[in-house]
Amino acid sequence: MNIGVIGAGVMGRGVALAYAQYGHNIVLVDKEENILEDAKKQIKTDFRFQGMYGKKCEDTIENILGRITFTTQLENVNKCEYIIENVTENWEIKKDIYTQLNKICNESTLYAVNTSCFSITQVGALMNKPENVIGSHYMNPAHIKSTVEVIKGYHTSEGTIDTTLNLLKSIEKEGVVVNDLPGFVSNRVLMLTVNEAIYLVHEGVAEAKDIDKIFKQCFGHKMGPLETADLIGLDTILFSVEVLYESYCDSKYRPCPLLKKMVNAGLLGRKSGKGFYVYNY
Ligand SMILES: NC(=O)c1ccc[n+]([C@@H]2O[C@H](COP(=O)([O-])OP(=O)(O)OC[C@H]3O[C@@H](n4cnc5c(N)ncnc54)[C@H](O)[C@@H]3O)[C@@H](O)[C@H]2O)c1
């Protein structure tokens, strides 16, 4: 299928690799050439190391990259039948993209919103055909993780759900369909846990490594909440907690001041080289 992948950050480049290595043609869009250059380098690295996570592919990276068109022009997705949007978790940015897509794409184009927390129904309301809009919440790293949370908006059609599940099957992923409320299943629970773990550091209850050790060694989790926060990106965590706070008007989602401070200081986790841990690449 011809798939437009918008946003070439942590998620977009993983989604592009996930589909391109199964033969799909990708138009990968971001706003600057240097971001696309970084994405291309990261896709090469991710492909090289995916075997360590049990992911096998017989194809070459040259062939896979040959199926990805890197572009800064959103109009270049006009021939894509399916769009997966992965831009920053910010309503104004997402809204602007969907408003443009409404004009660029066909009536039959389907839109998969890769968001941590925004309501899929709210995104659907921006579109001429809200029945063509669905949530597909890929897990990080998107080319490795086998399961995707698929969110049915108020107007999402059965056809859009079927196409999405079949497309996921074509790249050996399973979609789990849930109904739409901000944060869905995964992030209503995960973001609260991560934010509360940051409060533990903020209040001096324990250090990051000990909090993570408790989750890993006592509960058998593969990663602790603060390692997870660094993997996701602390900016994305903050945006997500803010979306939940505004959506539910519930103080339990108030973002920890330490999270805000770290984001303001540029400590974004793995993507900036430092968060709760230091990463030397
Ligand atoms: N990081 C995670 O673990 C994770 C997991 C699941 C879903 N998500 C969601 O996926 C989306 C992307 O998150 P991310 O972690 O990849 O963020 P990111 O900051 O790594 O990447 C976002 C990308 O969007 C691009 N962008 C911004 N405005 C744009 C525009 N107008 N046109 C084209 N590109 C534009 C940015 O340049 C950036 O490269 C967010 O909605 C996030 O909530 C993130």
PDBQT file of the ligand as one rigid body, heavy atoms in Angstrom, charges set to zero:
ROOT
HETATM    1  N1  LIG A 301       7.541   8.593  22.082  1.00  0.00    +0.000 N 
HETATM    2  C1  LIG A 301       6.710   7.589  22.314  1.00  0.00    +0.000 C 
HETATM    3  O1  LIG A 301       7.084   6.616  22.981  1.00  0.00    +0.000 OA
HETATM    4  C2  LIG A 301       5.322   7.584  21.721  1.00  0.00    +0.000 A 
HETATM    5  C3  LIG A 301       4.598   6.387  21.716  1.00  0.00    +0.000 A 
HETATM    6  C4  LIG A 301       3.339   6.353  21.094  1.00  0.00    +0.000 A 
HETATM    7  C5  LIG A 301       2.794   7.514  20.544  1.00  0.00    +0.000 A 
HETATM    8  N2  LIG A 301       3.518   8.677  20.611  1.00  0.00    +0.000 N 
HETATM    9  C6  LIG A 301       2.896   9.856  19.989  1.00  0.00    +0.000 C 
HETATM   10  O2  LIG A 301       3.443   9.952  18.670  1.00  0.00    +0.000 OA
HETATM   11  C7  LIG A 301       3.514  11.333  18.282  1.00  0.00    +0.000 C 
HETATM   12  C8  LIG A 301       4.964  11.658  17.935  1.00  0.00    +0.000 C 
HETATM   13  O3  LIG A 301       5.764  11.456  19.097  1.00  0.00    +0.000 OA
HETATM   14  P1  LIG A 301       7.345  11.318  19.005  1.00  0.00    +0.000 P 
HETATM   15  O4  LIG A 301       7.784  10.698  20.273  1.00  0.00    +0.000 OA
HETATM   16  O5  LIG A 301       7.746  10.723  17.697  1.00  0.00    +0.000 OA
HETATM   17  O6  LIG A 301       7.755  12.874  19.030  1.00  0.00    +0.000 OA
HETATM   18  P2  LIG A 301       9.074  13.551  18.416  1.00  0.00    +0.000 P 
HETATM   19  O7  LIG A 301       9.176  14.862  19.071  1.00  0.00    +0.000 OA
HETATM   20  O8  LIG A 301      10.227  12.601  18.494  1.00  0.00    +0.000 OA
HETATM   21  O9  LIG A 301       8.703  13.696  16.853  1.00  0.00    +0.000 OA
HETATM   22  C9  LIG A 301       7.693  14.547  16.391  1.00  0.00    +0.000 C 
HETATM   23  C10 LIG A 301       8.080  14.975  14.978  1.00  0.00    +0.000 C 
HETATM   24  O10 LIG A 301       7.001  15.724  14.417  1.00  0.00    +0.000 OA
HETATM   25  C11 LIG A 301       7.615  16.679  13.573  1.00  0.00    +0.000 C 
HETATM   26  N3  LIG A 301       6.687  17.769  13.243  1.00  0.00    +0.000 N 
HETATM   27  C12 LIG A 301       6.230  18.756  14.043  1.00  0.00    +0.000 A 
HETATM   28  N4  LIG A 301       5.450  19.593  13.339  1.00  0.00    +0.000 NA
HETATM   29  C13 LIG A 301       5.418  19.102  12.065  1.00  0.00    +0.000 A 
HETATM   30  C14 LIG A 301       4.789  19.541  10.882  1.00  0.00    +0.000 A 
HETATM   31  N5  LIG A 301       4.038  20.641  10.849  1.00  0.00    +0.000 N 
HETATM   32  N6  LIG A 301       4.974  18.808   9.753  1.00  0.00    +0.000 NA
HETATM   33  C15 LIG A 301       5.740  17.693   9.760  1.00  0.00    +0.000 A 
HETATM   34  N7  LIG A 301       6.367  17.240  10.867  1.00  0.00    +0.000 NA
HETATM   35  C16 LIG A 301       6.204  17.944  11.996  1.00  0.00    +0.000 A 
HETATM   36  C17 LIG A 301       8.806  17.179  14.390  1.00  0.00    +0.000 C 
HETATM   37  O11 LIG A 301       9.742  17.878  13.606  1.00  0.00    +0.000 OA
HETATM   38  C18 LIG A 301       9.329  15.867  14.952  1.00  0.00    +0.000 C 
HETATM   39  O12 LIG A 301      10.318  15.292  14.109  1.00  0.00    +0.000 OA
HETATM   40  C19 LIG A 301       2.995  12.151  19.472  1.00  0.00    +0.000 C 
HETATM   41  O13 LIG A 301       1.641  12.443  19.276  1.00  0.00    +0.000 OA
HETATM   42  C20 LIG A 301       3.198  11.196  20.653  1.00  0.00    +0.000 C 
HETATM   43  O14 LIG A 301       2.313  11.469  21.700  1.00  0.00    +0.000 OA
HETATM   44  C21 LIG A 301       4.764   8.742  21.168  1.00  0.00    +0.000 A 
ENDROOT
TORSDOF 0
